[in-house]
Amino acid sequence: MTRTPDTTALRTADLHLRPWEDADADTLTALLADPEIRRWSSRRIDDRDAALHWIATQRTNRATGELLSYAVLADGLIAGHIALKRPGGTGPTAEVGYWTAAPARGRGLATRALTLLSTWALSPADGLALTRLELIHNAANPASCHVARKAGFPLESTLPPRPPHPAEGHLHARTRPAPE
């Protein structure tokens, strides 16, 4: 069974990553109505029932270790989402993805959340002891490129369009630091 984090460890002074809860359904629905999120994501959650279903799926995937999905809270309010995808729940590599709510953009929250999750996931002592994290985003999304680079994910390559991504993508990666 994959080890999942103690969410008290996924905190900074003003940022907290915690699993999504049923009580978040209305907020999730409202945040995902944002045209900018819809522009870059194929995820559609248009009502409370769809949000509750998505949250239940996140819980199921967390139990298998295949997807660790978090609400990103800043100053006690949901400011975004971040997830670590690990097919099969095992292996040394995982993919990360995120979005930031419109009112929280431009404050560095995505970079800080990505850094927090990545540092934990790559930690041999405290996290999942992964050796590599990958981040793929639409090549036409410069904001995601900026977040990735600031969080220690250099650009590795440009990917051709492939389902479910209809446009070219950027592959960024961060690896576990070598022991000192």
C-alpha positions in Angstrom: 0.0 0.0 0.0 1.3 3.4 -0.9 2.1 5.8 2.0 0.0 8.9 1.9 1.0 12.0 3.7 0.1 13.3 7.0 -1.4 16.6 5.7 -0.1 18.5 8.7 3.3 18.1 7.1 2.0 19.7 3.9 1.8 23.2 5.3 3.7 26.4 5.4 2.9 29.6 7.3 0.1 30.6 4.9 -0.5 27.5 2.7 -2.1 24.1 3.5 -2.6 21.2 1.1 -5.4 18.9 2.3 -7.6 16.2 0.7 -10.8 17.5 -0.9 -13.9 17.1 1.3 -17.6 16.9 0.5 -18.1 20.3 2.1 -15.9 21.7 -0.7 -18.4 20.7 -3.5 -20.1 24.1 -4.0 -16.7 26.0 -3.9 -15.2 23.5 -6.4 -18.1 24.0 -8.8 -17.8 27.8 -8.6 -14.0 27.8 -9.1 -14.1 25.4 -12.1 -16.6 27.7 -13.9 -13.7 30.1 -14.4 -13.1 30.4 -18.2 -9.3 30.4 -17.8 -9.4 27.0 -16.0 -11.8 25.7 -18.7 -9.4 27.0 -21.4 -6.5 24.7 -20.2 -8.4 21.8 -18.7 -10.8 19.2 -20.1 -12.4 18.7 -16.6 -16.0 19.9 -16.4 -17.8 20.0 -13.1 -20.9 22.0 -13.6 -23.0 21.2 -10.5 -22.9 20.0 -7.0 -23.6 16.3 -7.9 -20.7 16.3 -10.4 -18.5 17.9 -7.7 -19.5 15.3 -5.1 -18.8 12.5 -7.6 -15.4 14.0 -8.4 -14.5 14.3 -4.7 -15.6 10.7 -4.1 -13.3 9.6 -7.0 -10.4 11.5 -5.5 -11.0 9.6 -2.2 -11.0 6.2 -4.0 -7.9 7.0 -6.0 -6.1 8.2 -2.8 -6.8 4.9 -1.2 -5.0 3.1 -4.0 -2.2 5.6 -4.0 -2.8 6.3 -7.7 -3.8 9.9 -7.2 -3.1 12.2 -4.3 -5.4 15.1 -4.8 -5.4 18.2 -2.6 -7.3 21.4 -2.2 -4.8 24.2 -1.9 -5.8 26.5 1.0 -4.4 30.0 1.4 -5.5 32.1 4.4 -8.0 29.4 5.1 -9.8 29.6 1.7 -9.6 27.2 -1.2 -7.2 28.9 -3.7 -6.6 26.0 -6.1 -5.9 22.3 -6.6 -2.8 20.2 -6.9 -2.4 16.4 -7.6 0.2 13.8 -7.8 -0.6 11.0 -10.3 1.1 7.7 -9.9 -0.3 5.0 -12.1 -0.6 1.7 -10.3 0.2 3.5 -7.0 3.8 2.4 -7.2 7.0 3.2 -9.1 9.7 5.8 -8.9 8.0 8.4 -11.2 4.8 10.4 -10.8 3.1 13.3 -12.7 1.9 16.5 -11.0 -0.8 18.8 -12.1 -2.5 21.9 -10.7 -4.7 24.9 -11.2 -5.2 28.2 -9.4 -8.5 29.9 -8.7 -8.9 33.3 -10.3 -8.9 35.4 -7.1 -5.6 33.7 -6.0 -3.6 34.1 -9.2 -0.5 36.3 -9.3 0.4 35.6 -5.7 2.9 32.7 -6.2 0.5 30.2 -4.7 0.8 27.6 -7.5 4.6 27.8 -7.3 4.6 27.4 -3.5 2.1 24.5 -3.6 4.0 22.7 -6.3 7.3 23.2 -4.4 5.7 22.0 -1.2 4.2 18.8 -2.7 7.3 18.1 -4.8 9.7 18.4 -1.9 7.6 16.1 0.2 7.1 13.5 -2.6 10.8 13.4 -3.5 11.9 13.1 0.1 13.4 9.7 0.8 12.7 10.0 4.5 9.3 11.7 4.8 7.5 11.4 1.4 6.9 8.8 -1.2 10.6 8.6 -2.0 10.0 9.2 -5.7 13.0 9.8 -7.8 11.3 11.9 -10.6 8.3 14.1 -11.0 7.0 15.1 -14.4 4.7 18.1 -15.2 3.0 18.3 -18.6 1.1 21.4 -19.7 -0.1 23.0 -23.0 2.8 24.7 -24.7 0.7 27.8 -25.3 0.3 28.3 -21.5 3.2 30.5 -20.5 1.9 30.9 -16.9 2.3 27.1 -16.3 5.8 27.2 -17.8 6.7 30.0 -15.4 5.3 28.1 -12.4 7.1 24.9 -13.4 10.5 26.6 -13.8 10.2 28.6 -10.5 9.3 25.3 -8.6 12.5 23.6 -9.9 11.0 21.8 -13.0 13.2 22.7 -16.0 11.7 22.3 -19.4 12.9 18.9 -20.9 11.1 18.7 -24.2 8.1 19.7 -26.4 5.6 16.9 -26.9 3.5 16.4 -30.0 -0.3 16.6 -29.6 -1.7 13.4 -28.2 -5.0 12.5 -26.5 -6.3 13.9 -24.3 -4.0 16.9 -25.2 -5.0 18.4 -28.6 -2.1 20.7 -28.8 1.7 20.6 -28.3 2.8 20.1 -24.7 5.8 21.0 -22.6 7.4 18.3 -20.4 9.1 19.6 -17.3 10.7 17.4 -14.7 12.2 17.5 -11.3 14.4 14.8 -9.8 15.3 13.9 -6.3 18.5 15.7 -5.2 21.6 13.6 -4.9 22.5 12.8 -1.3 25.1 15.1 0.2 
